Amino acid sequence: MEVLYGLLIAFHVLVSSLLIVAVLLQPGRGGGGIGAVFGGGSSSSVFGGRGATTFLSKATGVLAALFFAFSVAIALTGSERSVTDDAPAGTPEPAPLSAPPAPMPE
């Protein structure tokens, strides 16, 4: 179960990173943004007039769905784990605190 949990976390980080990149590459309302820095404005002709926006929108939707699915899977897998599961069965009780010191006379 630990291997599955680790794989889910790894894929979740990968999908999160790709989702961030896909959102940042999309052109904003003004057409600017970080997409223009990486050549997003000039490379949109590769996909056609509206092709880049459609491709990035679909990629964002798919990545968002994967992000949601991995989040739910991690929550369900992690809900079976407990902090007390790692503690040994014969853990001794903590020692009681000693009595507080007597107040000093004035």
C-alpha positions as a Python dict, from the first residue, in 0.01 Angstrom:
ca = {
    (1, 'M'): (0, 0, 0),
    (2, 'E'): (295, 231, 64),
    (3, 'V'): (412, 191, -296),
    (4, 'L'): (69, 285, -431),
    (5, 'Y'): (57, 590, -204),
    (6, 'G'): (403, 698, -321),
    (7, 'L'): (310, 654, -687),
    (8, 'L'): (-7, 856, -638),
    (9, 'I'): (192, 1138, -481),
    (10, 'A'): (449, 1131, -763),
    (11, 'F'): (185, 1141, -1037),
    (12, 'H'): (-4, 1413, -848),
    (13, 'V'): (307, 1632, -841),
    (14, 'L'): (366, 1568, -1214),
    (15, 'V'): (5, 1650, -1307),
    (16, 'S'): (15, 1960, -1086),
    (17, 'S'): (328, 2087, -1259),
    (18, 'L'): (184, 2024, -1605),
    (19, 'L'): (-141, 2195, -1506),
    (20, 'I'): (49, 2504, -1391),
    (21, 'V'): (240, 2517, -1721),
    (22, 'A'): (-77, 2469, -1928),
    (23, 'V'): (-257, 2750, -1744),
    (24, 'L'): (37, 2989, -1770),
    (25, 'L'): (82, 2927, -2144),
    (26, 'Q'): (-276, 3025, -2223),
    (27, 'P'): (-315, 3375, -2360),
    (28, 'G'): (-495, 3619, -2135),
    (29, 'R'): (-772, 3860, -2233),
    (30, 'G'): (-517, 4113, -2353),
    (31, 'G'): (-321, 3850, -2542),
    (32, 'G'): (-17, 3901, -2319),
    (33, 'G'): (100, 3687, -2033),
    (34, 'I'): (378, 3440, -1988),
    (35, 'G'): (275, 3251, -2301),
    (36, 'A'): (423, 3532, -2512),
    (37, 'V'): (753, 3505, -2324),
    (38, 'F'): (797, 3141, -2428),
    (39, 'G'): (686, 3207, -2782),
    (40, 'G'): (320, 3129, -2723),
    (41, 'G'): (202, 3413, -2945),
    (42, 'S'): (406, 3315, -3247),
    (43, 'S'): (363, 2941, -3203),
    (44, 'S'): (-16, 2962, -3216),
    (45, 'S'): (8, 2955, -3596),
    (46, 'V'): (129, 2594, -3569),
    (47, 'F'): (-209, 2492, -3430),
    (48, 'G'): (-411, 2721, -3655),
    (49, 'G'): (-605, 3038, -3575),
    (50, 'R'): (-794, 2911, -3272),
    (51, 'G'): (-615, 2578, -3249),
    (52, 'A'): (-370, 2675, -2975),
    (53, 'T'): (-642, 2801, -2747),
    (54, 'T'): (-854, 2494, -2808),
    (55, 'F'): (-560, 2258, -2756),
    (56, 'L'): (-449, 2433, -2435),
    (57, 'S'): (-807, 2450, -2309),
    (58, 'K'): (-857, 2079, -2364),
    (59, 'A'): (-521, 2000, -2204),
    (60, 'T'): (-614, 2216, -1905),
    (61, 'G'): (-948, 2038, -1869),
    (62, 'V'): (-791, 1693, -1886),
    (63, 'L'): (-515, 1787, -1641),
    (64, 'A'): (-769, 1943, -1403),
    (65, 'A'): (-975, 1622, -1411),
    (66, 'L'): (-661, 1415, -1341),
    (67, 'F'): (-567, 1653, -1058),
    (68, 'F'): (-911, 1605, -903),
    (69, 'A'): (-898, 1226, -945),
    (70, 'F'): (-550, 1200, -790),
    (71, 'S'): (-655, 1427, -503),
    (72, 'V'): (-952, 1203, -422),
    (73, 'A'): (-741, 887, -458),
    (74, 'I'): (-473, 1026, -225),
    (75, 'A'): (-737, 1126, 29),
    (76, 'L'): (-895, 780, 21),
    (77, 'T'): (-562, 600, 35),
    (78, 'G'): (-429, 825, 309),
    (79, 'S'): (-746, 790, 518),
    (80, 'E'): (-648, 430, 594),
    (81, 'R'): (-325, 549, 754),
    (82, 'S'): (-302, 669, 1111),
    (83, 'V'): (-33, 826, 1322),
    (84, 'T'): (-90, 567, 1592),
    (85, 'D'): (-34, 278, 1349),
    (86, 'D'): (341, 337, 1366),
    (87, 'A'): (355, 328, 1747),
    (88, 'P'): (459, -1, 1909),
    (89, 'A'): (182, -193, 2085),
    (90, 'G'): (346, -187, 2429),
    (91, 'T'): (409, 187, 2450),
    (92, 'P'): (437, 286, 2817),
    (93, 'E'): (225, 564, 2957),
    (94, 'P'): (405, 896, 2999),
    (95, 'A'): (533, 968, 3350),
    (96, 'P'): (305, 1199, 3549),
    (97, 'L'): (428, 1550, 3601),
    (98, 'S'): (570, 1628, 3941),
    (99, 'A'): (388, 1860, 4178),
    (100, 'P'): (443, 2229, 4108),
    (101, 'P'): (704, 2397, 4327),
    (102, 'A'): (584, 2570, 4642),
    (103, 'P'): (550, 2947, 4613),
    (104, 'M'): (831, 3150, 4763),
    (105, 'P'): (745, 3350, 5079),
    (106, 'E'): (753, 3721, 5040),
}
